[in-house]
Amino acid sequence: MLSATGASLLAACSPAPATNPQSAGQTTTAPAVVGTAPAGGGANPPAPAAASTQSGETPKRGGSLRWGQVGDIVTTDAVLSSPASNETTGEVCDELIAYSDDLKPQPRLAESWDVSTDQTKVKLNLRKGVTFHSGREFTSDDVEYNILRVRDPKNPFASVVAPGSAWWTSIEKPDKNTIILTSDKPRPGMWDWMTFLRLQDKDVVEGPSASSMVGGTGPFKWVEWSPGDHIQEVRNENYWDSPKPYVDDYRINIYRDQQSMIAALEGGALDVAALAPIPDAVRLKSNPKYQVYDNHEVGQFFYLTLNTNLPPTDNKVLRQAIGYAIDRKRFADTIMQGFVGEPKDLPWTSSSPAYEPAKNNFYTYDLDKAKSLVQQSGVDSPQFDINWATAGFSAEYQALATIIQADLDKIGVKTSLKPLDPATFTNQGLGNQPTFNGMRLSAGAYGQLYEAASEFALSRTMGYASNAAGFYDDNFKTMATTAATEPDPDKRKQLYSQINDFLLDAAYVHVISAYSNIMAMTGNVRGLRFEPSTFVTIREMWLA
């Protein structure tokens, strides 16, 4: 049976809040951007840097927020989770819950909940009076529709939330404001999944404008998408979380390269330049006209993926050799200039139950060992491509690719550098049997969540059901799914340690370092904040 209140669950299951709200993890410049980060030691979760609101200021309404990003969206299906979609289609939709900075579930479209003591059933009490942008009432039917829709294997964009949807073997709707989800196994990671499930309007998703429109209950209404140029959104005057959003409208300008975006910021055409390139971030930090927001402690990370479907990277020993040929320290210190912290081999932040700092230097930079492993692999004259997207941090990816290419050449591995436009790069990595040749440089997420098993269910980086490496192993799937349903946290931690060893050995993904969210902003921007889900809360931003 269900417990009396959701509050008792939170007290029992949520990790302790961070105890050091002002430690390292973000860089700020005048006007100051106050932030938080983990205290370290693995005991406390990382808190994303706080909003860029000055002490004593009261948010005010009005104005147009002009946001710049490199690269366009690839779909108007808001179920896709990526930096480009989170800040565009994601602002049109809401989720059932959101995490606080200390990883405690907070009400969104679900205003309260009750959870069974064995964690197999959750009753969600939906917020009353919420409407879609069309004016249609939001009900439990809409929650059911979205949960079932993302299970469709024909939708490649739903891969993040599809495994979590499949957990629920029964969906009950006692009334229009209540939905009950039941699983045949405990689901300690249920909140992680709910954080990423965006609720869309069925009438839009299945309507004639589905390829160009987005419909939701969120803070902003979709107006238009001019591919390759801009996306326009306006304030939802009937938003349930009044008085948010604060700005009248929100325009996302799409750029082909980072320098054009930075030039637009300095020319007065933008308020925010997302994922500012490192040299410009360093330069703008010293200019009092701008703010530089930086946080690398929200579970995102740089990594490379190797295609295990095609030779030569289907050879595990060769993949291990590549791991020893990556100069992670040079990337973190020289290319990223310290914005990402120390390099690491595993994705976990100190909040994660899978965090094992001693294993973060498993693949030391050792070209002699790498060359020996190439010889042991038996692969004759290995050769493949290195791909990355010409979007955010494209210059840094190119610099990393150039370093990797030079080091691989020293151990007898030949590579070709092939940058791709964002749409091609995204599509190239979709599906269970990707066709790219060799290596992809990219960024992943979910290393910060309440349960580490969510990384394998929500992410295509290391996912057991779907991943861009085309790597599938029954033993790994068993370990990951067992951890996801183990109610004892100590036993889960033991399983995560075994999984870490497996991932390092399989070497189909090599983590390089944390990923830094670097936002260059004009001095009047306030309220920028990343939630633990890595979503930017545009609804909280305002212009002073």
C-alpha positions as CSV (number, residue, x, y, z in Angstrom):
1,M,0.0,0.0,0.0
2,L,1.0,3.6,-0.4
3,S,2.7,5.5,2.4
4,A,0.9,8.5,3.9
5,T,2.9,11.3,2.4
6,G,5.6,12.0,-0.2
7,A,7.5,14.0,2.5
8,S,8.4,10.9,4.4
9,L,9.9,9.4,1.3
10,L,12.0,12.5,0.7
11,A,13.4,12.5,4.2
12,A,14.3,8.8,3.9
13,C,15.6,8.6,0.4
14,S,17.1,12.0,-0.5
15,P,20.8,12.6,0.1
16,A,21.9,15.3,2.5
17,P,22.2,18.8,1.2
18,A,25.5,20.3,0.3
19,T,27.2,21.8,3.2
20,N,29.6,24.2,1.5
21,P,27.6,26.6,-0.6
22,Q,30.5,28.7,-1.7
23,S,33.3,26.2,-2.7
24,A,35.0,25.9,-6.1
25,G,33.2,24.9,-9.3
26,Q,32.3,28.1,-11.0
27,T,34.0,31.3,-12.1
28,T,32.3,34.6,-11.7
29,T,33.1,38.1,-12.7
30,A,31.5,41.5,-11.9
31,P,28.6,41.8,-11.8
32,A,29.1,38.8,-9.5
33,V,27.4,35.4,-10.2
34,V,27.1,33.7,-6.9
35,G,27.2,29.9,-7.0
36,T,27.5,26.7,-5.2
37,A,29.5,23.5,-5.8
38,P,30.2,20.3,-3.9
39,A,32.1,20.2,-0.6
40,G,34.0,17.2,-1.9
41,G,34.7,13.8,-0.4
42,G,31.7,12.1,-2.0
43,A,29.3,12.8,0.8
44,N,27.3,15.7,-0.7
45,P,25.7,16.3,-4.0
46,P,26.9,19.1,-6.3
47,A,24.7,22.1,-6.4
48,P,24.5,24.0,-9.7
49,A,25.7,27.6,-9.5
50,A,22.9,29.8,-8.2
51,A,21.0,32.3,-10.3
52,S,22.9,35.4,-11.4
53,T,20.7,37.7,-9.3
54,Q,22.4,40.4,-7.2
55,S,21.8,40.4,-3.5
56,G,18.6,42.3,-2.6
57,E,17.3,42.6,-6.1
58,T,13.7,41.8,-6.9
59,P,13.0,40.3,-10.3
60,K,11.1,42.5,-12.7
61,R,9.0,41.8,-15.7
62,G,9.5,42.9,-19.2
63,G,12.0,43.0,-22.0
64,S,13.2,40.6,-24.7
65,L,15.8,38.0,-23.8
66,R,18.2,37.4,-26.8
67,W,20.0,34.1,-26.5
68,G,22.7,32.9,-28.9
69,Q,23.7,29.3,-29.6
70,V,25.8,27.6,-32.2
71,G,23.9,24.9,-34.1
72,D,20.2,24.4,-34.8
73,I,17.7,22.0,-33.3
74,V,17.2,18.7,-35.2
75,T,13.5,18.2,-34.2
76,T,10.6,20.0,-32.6
77,D,9.9,16.8,-30.5
78,A,10.7,18.2,-27.1
79,V,11.4,14.7,-25.7
80,L,14.9,15.0,-27.1
81,S,17.3,16.1,-24.4
82,S,20.4,18.0,-25.7
83,P,21.8,21.5,-25.0
84,A,20.2,22.9,-28.2
85,S,16.8,21.4,-27.4
86,N,16.8,22.0,-23.6
87,E,17.0,25.7,-24.2
88,T,14.5,25.8,-27.0
89,T,11.8,23.2,-27.2
90,G,12.4,22.4,-23.5
91,E,11.2,25.9,-22.5
92,V,7.8,25.2,-24.0
93,C,7.1,22.1,-21.8
94,D,7.1,21.2,-18.2
95,E,8.1,18.0,-16.3
96,L,6.4,16.2,-13.5
97,I,9.0,17.1,-10.9
98,A,12.3,19.0,-10.7
99,Y,15.3,18.5,-8.4
100,S,16.4,21.0,-5.9
101,D,20.1,21.7,-5.8
102,D,20.5,18.9,-3.2
103,L,18.7,16.4,-5.3
104,K,15.3,16.4,-3.5
105,P,12.3,16.1,-5.8
106,Q,10.3,19.3,-6.0
107,P,6.7,19.8,-7.3
108,R,6.2,20.8,-10.9
109,L,3.2,19.4,-12.8
110,A,2.9,16.8,-10.0
111,E,2.2,18.9,-6.9
112,S,2.5,16.0,-4.5
113,W,2.9,12.2,-4.4
114,D,2.7,9.1,-2.4
115,V,5.2,6.2,-2.8
116,S,4.8,2.6,-1.6
117,T,7.4,1.5,1.0
118,D,8.8,-1.1,-1.4
119,Q,9.2,1.6,-4.1
120,T,7.2,-0.3,-6.7
121,K,4.2,2.2,-6.9
122,V,3.9,5.9,-7.0
123,K,0.7,7.9,-6.9
124,L,1.1,11.4,-8.5
125,N,-1.3,14.1,-7.6
126,L,-1.4,16.5,-10.6
127,R,-1.6,20.2,-10.3
128,K,-5.1,21.4,-10.9
129,G,-6.0,24.2,-13.3
130,V,-3.1,23.8,-15.6
131,T,-3.7,24.3,-19.3
132,F,-1.8,23.7,-22.5
133,H,-0.9,26.7,-24.6
134,S,-4.0,25.9,-26.8
135,G,-6.2,26.4,-23.7
136,R,-7.0,22.7,-23.3
137,E,-6.9,21.3,-19.8
138,F,-3.9,19.2,-18.7
139,T,-5.0,15.9,-17.2
140,S,-3.9,12.4,-16.2
141,D,-4.7,11.3,-19.8
142,D,-1.9,13.6,-21.0
143,V,0.6,12.0,-18.6
144,E,-0.4,8.6,-19.7
145,Y,-0.1,9.6,-23.4
146,N,3.4,10.9,-22.9
147,I,4.6,7.9,-20.9
148,L,3.3,5.5,-23.5
149,R,4.4,7.6,-26.5
150,V,8.1,7.5,-25.6
151,R,8.1,3.7,-25.6
152,D,7.7,3.6,-29.3
153,P,11.0,2.2,-30.7
154,K,10.4,4.2,-33.9
155,N,11.1,7.5,-32.1
156,P,14.9,7.8,-31.8
157,F,14.6,11.1,-29.9
158,A,12.9,9.4,-26.9
159,S,15.9,7.2,-26.1
160,V,16.6,9.1,-22.9
161,V,13.2,8.4,-21.3
162,A,12.1,5.2,-23.1
163,P,13.8,2.8,-20.7
164,G,12.3,4.5,-17.6
165,S,8.9,4.5,-19.3
166,A,9.1,0.7,-19.7
167,W,9.5,0.3,-15.9
168,W,5.8,0.9,-15.4
169,T,3.8,-2.2,-16.0
170,S,0.5,-0.6,-15.0
171,I,-0.9,2.9,-15.3
172,E,-4.1,3.8,-13.5
173,K,-6.1,7.0,-13.7
174,P,-8.6,7.2,-10.8
175,D,-9.5,10.7,-12.0
176,K,-8.3,13.5,-14.2
177,N,-5.9,14.8,-11.5
178,T,-4.4,11.5,-10.4
179,I,-2.2,8.9,-12.0
180,I,-0.7,5.7,-10.4
181,L,2.3,4.0,-11.8
182,T,3.1,0.5,-10.8
183,S,6.3,-1.6,-11.5
184,D,7.1,-5.2,-10.9
185,K,10.4,-4.2,-9.2
186,P,11.6,-1.4,-6.9
187,R,12.5,1.8,-8.7
188,P,14.8,3.9,-6.5
189,G,15.7,6.0,-9.6
190,M,12.1,7.0,-10.5
191,W,12.7,10.7,-9.7
192,D,15.7,10.8,-12.1
193,W,13.5,9.6,-14.9
194,M,10.6,12.0,-14.1
195,T,13.0,14.9,-14.2
196,F,13.6,14.4,-17.9
197,L,10.1,13.4,-19.1
198,R,8.7,16.5,-20.8
199,L,4.9,16.6,-21.1
200,Q,3.8,17.6,-24.6
201,D,0.4,18.4,-26.1
202,K,-1.0,15.4,-28.0
203,D,-2.9,17.7,-30.3
204,V,0.3,19.3,-31.5
205,V,2.4,16.2,-31.5
206,E,-0.1,14.4,-33.7
207,G,-1.3,17.5,-35.6
208,P,-0.4,18.8,-39.1
209,S,2.2,21.2,-37.7
210,A,4.1,18.7,-35.7
211,S,7.3,19.2,-37.6
212,S,7.4,22.9,-37.0
213,M,5.6,23.5,-33.7
214,V,5.8,22.6,-30.1
215,G,3.0,22.5,-27.6
216,G,3.2,22.2,-23.9
217,T,2.2,23.8,-20.5
218,G,5.5,25.6,-20.1
219,P,6.5,29.2,-19.4
220,F,7.0,30.1,-23.1
221,K,4.8,29.6,-26.1
222,W,6.3,28.5,-29.4
223,V,5.9,31.1,-32.1
224,E,8.1,30.1,-35.0
225,W,11.3,28.2,-36.1
226,S,13.2,29.6,-39.0
227,P,15.8,26.8,-39.5
228,G,19.4,27.9,-39.3
229,D,18.4,31.4,-38.3
230,H,16.2,31.8,-35.1
231,I,13.5,30.4,-32.9
232,Q,10.9,32.8,-31.4
233,E,9.0,32.2,-28.2
234,V,6.7,34.5,-26.1
235,R,5.6,34.5,-22.5
236,N,2.8,32.2,-21.5
237,E,0.5,34.7,-19.7
238,N,-1.5,31.8,-18.1
239,Y,1.6,30.0,-16.7
240,W,0.7,28.2,-13.5
241,D,4.0,29.3,-11.8
242,S,3.2,33.0,-11.8
243,P,4.8,35.6,-12.0
244,K,7.2,33.6,-14.1
245,P,8.4,33.9,-16.7
246,Y,9.7,37.4,-16.3
247,V,10.7,38.4,-19.9
248,D,8.1,39.2,-22.5
249,D,9.6,37.1,-25.2
250,Y,12.6,34.9,-25.7
251,R,14.5,34.7,-29.1
252,I,17.2,32.1,-29.8
253,N,19.6,33.3,-32.5
254,I,21.3,30.4,-34.3
255,Y,24.9,30.8,-35.4
256,R,27.2,28.7,-37.6
257,D,30.3,29.3,-35.5
258,Q,31.3,30.5,-32.1
259,Q,33.1,33.7,-33.2
260,S,30.0,35.0,-35.0
261,M,28.0,34.5,-31.8
262,I,30.6,36.3,-29.6
263,A,30.8,39.1,-32.1
264,A,27.0,39.5,-31.8
265,L,27.2,39.6,-28.0
266,E,29.9,42.3,-28.1
267,G,28.0,44.1,-30.8
268,G,24.9,44.4,-28.6
269,A,22.7,41.9,-30.5
270,L,22.7,39.3,-27.8
271,D,22.2,39.1,-24.0
272,V,23.6,35.6,-23.6
273,A,26.1,33.6,-25.6
274,A,25.8,29.9,-24.7
275,L,28.9,27.8,-24.4
276,A,31.3,30.6,-25.0
277,P,34.7,29.5,-26.4
278,I,37.4,29.4,-23.9
279,P,39.7,32.2,-25.2
280,D,36.7,34.6,-25.3
281,A,35.5,33.5,-21.8
282,V,38.9,34.3,-20.4
283,R,39.0,37.7,-22.1
284,L,35.5,38.7,-21.2
285,K,36.0,37.8,-17.5
286,S,38.2,40.9,-17.1
287,N,35.7,43.2,-18.8
288,P,33.2,44.7,-16.3
289,K,30.5,45.0,-19.0
290,Y,30.1,41.3,-19.0
291,Q,29.5,38.3,-16.8
292,V,30.9,34.9,-17.3
293,Y,29.0,32.0,-15.7
294,D,30.8,28.7,-15.4
295,N,29.8,25.5,-13.7
296,H,31.4,22.1,-14.3
297,E,29.7,20.2,-11.4
298,V,26.3,19.3,-12.9
299,G,27.2,15.8,-14.1
300,Q,28.2,16.6,-17.6
301,F,31.4,15.4,-19.1
302,F,33.5,15.3,-22.3
303,Y,34.1,11.9,-23.8
304,L,34.9,9.9,-26.9
305,T,32.9,7.0,-28.3
306,L,34.3,4.2,-30.3
307,N,32.1,2.2,-32.7
308,T,32.1,-1.4,-31.6
309,N,30.2,-2.6,-34.6
310,L,32.9,-1.9,-37.2
311,P,36.6,-2.6,-37.5
312,P,39.0,-1.6,-36.3
313,T,37.4,-0.2,-33.2
314,D,35.4,-3.4,-32.6
315,N,38.7,-4.7,-31.1
316,K,38.6,-4.2,-27.3
317,V,42.4,-4.2,-26.9
318,L,42.7,-1.5,-29.5
319,R,40.1,0.5,-27.7
320,Q,42.1,0.1,-24.5
321,A,45.2,1.3,-26.3
322,I,43.4,4.4,-27.4
323,G,42.5,5.1,-23.7
324,Y,46.2,5.3,-22.8
325,A,46.9,7.6,-25.8
326,I,44.5,10.4,-24.6
327,D,46.4,13.3,-22.9
328,R,43.5,14.2,-20.6
329,K,45.6,16.5,-18.5
330,R,46.7,18.6,-21.6
331,F,43.0,18.9,-22.6
332,A,41.9,20.1,-19.2
333,D,44.7,22.4,-18.5
334,T,45.8,23.8,-21.9
335,I,42.7,23.6,-24.1
336,M,40.0,24.2,-21.5
337,Q,42.3,26.3,-19.3
338,G,41.2,24.9,-16.0
339,F,37.4,25.5,-16.6
340,V,36.7,21.8,-16.3
341,G,38.7,20.9,-13.2
342,E,40.8,17.8,-13.1
343,P,40.6,15.1,-15.8
344,K,38.8,11.9,-15.1
345,D,38.1,8.4,-16.5
346,L,34.6,8.0,-15.1
347,P,31.5,10.3,-15.4
348,W,30.5,10.6,-11.8
349,T,30.4,13.7,-9.6
350,S,31.0,13.4,-5.9
351,S,27.2,13.2,-5.3
352,S,26.9,9.9,-7.1
353,P,26.8,6.5,-5.3
354,A,29.1,5.3,-8.1
355,Y,31.8,7.9,-7.3
356,E,35.2,6.3,-6.9
357,P,38.0,8.9,-7.2
358,A,40.8,6.4,-7.2
359,K,39.5,5.0,-10.5
360,N,39.6,8.3,-12.2
361,N,43.3,7.9,-13.2
362,F,43.0,4.3,-14.5
363,Y,44.0,5.3,-18.1
364,T,47.2,7.3,-17.5
365,Y,48.7,9.0,-20.5
366,D,51.3,6.3,-21.5
367,L,52.2,6.1,-25.2
368,D,54.6,3.2,-24.7
369,K,51.8,1.1,-23.1
370,A,49.4,2.2,-25.8
371,K,51.8,1.2,-28.6
372,S,52.3,-2.2,-26.9
373,L,48.5,-2.8,-26.7
374,V,48.1,-1.9,-30.4
375,Q,50.6,-4.6,-31.2
376,Q,48.8,-7.0,-28.9
377,S,45.5,-6.3,-30.5
378,G,46.5,-7.9,-33.8
379,V,45.0,-5.2,-35.8
380,D,47.2,-4.4,-38.8
381,S,47.6,-0.7,-39.7
382,P,44.5,0.6,-37.9
383,Q,42.8,3.6,-39.5
384,F,39.6,5.4,-38.8
385,D,37.8,8.9,-38.6
386,I,37.5,11.3,-35.7
387,N,34.2,13.2,-35.8
388,W,32.7,16.0,-33.8
389,A,29.9,18.5,-34.2
390,T,30.5,22.1,-35.4
391,A,28.4,23.4,-32.5
392,G,29.2,24.5,-28.9
393,F,32.9,24.0,-28.1
394,S,33.6,23.1,-31.7
395,A,37.0,24.8,-31.5
396,E,37.9,22.9,-28.4
397,Y,36.8,19.6,-29.9
398,Q,39.0,20.3,-32.9
399,A,42.0,21.1,-30.7
400,L,41.4,17.8,-28.8
401,A,41.0,15.9,-32.1
402,T,44.3,17.3,-33.4
403,I,46.1,16.2,-30.2
404,I,44.6,12.7,-30.3
405,Q,45.4,12.4,-34.0
406,A,49.1,13.2,-33.3
407,D,49.4,10.9,-30.4
408,L,47.7,8.0,-32.2
409,D,50.0,8.5,-35.1
410,K,52.9,7.9,-32.7
411,I,51.5,4.5,-31.8
412,G,50.8,3.4,-35.4
413,V,47.1,4.4,-35.6
414,K,46.1,6.7,-38.5
415,T,43.1,8.9,-38.3
416,S,41.2,11.5,-40.4
417,L,39.6,14.6,-38.8
418,K,36.1,15.0,-40.0
419,P,33.9,17.7,-38.3
420,L,30.2,17.4,-39.1
421,D,27.3,19.8,-38.9
422,P,25.1,19.3,-35.8
423,A,22.2,17.6,-37.6
424,T,24.4,15.1,-39.4
425,F,26.5,14.4,-36.3
426,T,23.3,13.8,-34.2
427,N,21.7,11.5,-36.8
428,Q,25.0,9.6,-37.3
429,G,24.9,8.4,-33.7
430,L,21.2,7.4,-33.5
431,G,19.9,3.9,-33.6
432,N,21.2,0.7,-32.1
433,Q,23.7,0.0,-34.8
434,P,25.5,3.3,-35.7
435,T,27.4,3.5,-38.9
436,F,30.1,6.1,-38.2
437,N,33.7,5.0,-38.8
438,G,35.8,5.1,-35.6
439,M,35.6,7.8,-33.0
440,R,33.1,10.6,-32.0
441,L,34.0,13.4,-29.6
442,S,31.0,14.6,-27.7
443,A,29.6,15.5,-24.3
444,G,27.4,13.4,-22.0
445,A,25.3,14.0,-18.9
446,Y,23.6,12.3,-15.9
447,G,26.7,11.7,-13.8
448,Q,25.2,13.7,-11.0
449,L,21.8,12.1,-10.4
450,Y,20.4,10.4,-7.3
451,E,21.0,7.0,-8.7
452,A,24.0,6.1,-10.9
453,A,21.9,3.5,-12.7
454,S,20.0,6.4,-14.3
455,E,23.1,7.0,-16.5
456,F,22.6,3.6,-18.1
457,A,18.9,4.0,-18.5
458,L,18.6,7.6,-19.5
459,S,21.8,8.1,-21.5
460,R,22.9,7.0,-24.9
461,T,26.5,7.5,-23.8
462,M,26.8,4.2,-21.8
463,G,23.2,3.0,-22.1
464,Y,22.6,-0.7,-21.9
465,A,19.6,-0.6,-24.2
466,S,20.7,2.1,-26.6
467,N,24.1,3.8,-27.1
468,A,26.1,5.5,-29.9
469,A,28.9,2.9,-29.7
470,G,26.6,0.0,-30.6
471,F,27.9,-1.8,-27.6
472,Y,25.6,-4.4,-26.0
473,D,26.6,-6.9,-23.4
474,D,24.3,-9.2,-21.4
475,N,26.5,-9.1,-18.3
476,F,26.5,-5.3,-18.3
477,K,22.8,-5.1,-18.8
478,T,22.3,-7.5,-15.9
479,M,24.5,-5.5,-13.6
480,A,22.9,-2.2,-14.6
481,T,19.3,-3.4,-14.3
482,T,20.1,-5.2,-11.0
483,A,21.5,-2.0,-9.6
484,A,18.5,0.0,-10.8
485,T,16.1,-2.2,-8.8
486,E,18.2,-3.0,-5.7
487,P,16.5,-1.2,-2.7
488,D,19.5,-1.5,-0.5
489,P,21.9,1.5,-1.1
490,D,25.0,-0.3,0.2
491,K,24.4,-3.2,-2.2
492,R,23.8,-0.7,-5.1
493,K,27.2,0.9,-4.3
494,Q,28.9,-2.5,-4.6
495,L,27.3,-3.1,-7.9
496,Y,28.3,0.3,-9.2
497,S,31.9,-0.4,-8.3
498,Q,31.7,-3.6,-10.4
499,I,30.2,-1.6,-13.2
500,N,33.0,0.9,-13.1
501,D,35.5,-1.8,-13.5
502,F,33.5,-3.2,-16.4
503,L,33.3,0.1,-18.2
504,L,37.0,0.8,-17.9
505,D,37.8,-2.6,-19.3
506,A,35.2,-2.5,-22.2
507,A,36.6,0.9,-23.2
508,Y,33.8,1.7,-25.7
509,V,33.6,5.1,-24.1
510,H,36.5,7.0,-22.7
511,V,35.6,9.9,-20.4
512,I,38.1,12.8,-20.6
513,S,37.0,15.5,-18.1
514,A,34.0,17.3,-16.7
515,Y,32.1,19.6,-19.1
516,S,31.8,23.2,-18.3
517,N,28.7,25.3,-18.9
518,I,30.3,28.6,-19.8
519,M,27.8,31.4,-20.5
520,A,29.0,34.9,-21.5
521,M,26.4,37.5,-20.6
522,T,25.8,41.2,-20.6
523,G,25.9,42.9,-17.2
524,N,22.1,43.3,-16.9
525,V,21.2,39.6,-17.2
526,R,19.9,38.0,-14.0
527,G,18.5,34.6,-12.9
528,L,20.6,32.3,-15.0
529,R,20.6,28.9,-13.3
530,F,21.2,25.3,-14.3
531,E,19.0,22.7,-12.6
532,P,20.6,19.4,-11.6
533,S,18.9,18.0,-14.7
534,T,21.2,20.4,-16.6
535,F,18.1,22.3,-17.9
536,V,18.5,26.1,-18.0
537,T,15.7,27.8,-16.2
538,I,14.9,30.6,-18.7
539,R,11.6,31.0,-16.8
540,E,13.6,32.6,-13.9
541,M,15.8,34.9,-16.0
542,W,15.1,38.7,-16.1
543,L,16.8,41.9,-17.3
544,A,17.8,44.5,-14.8
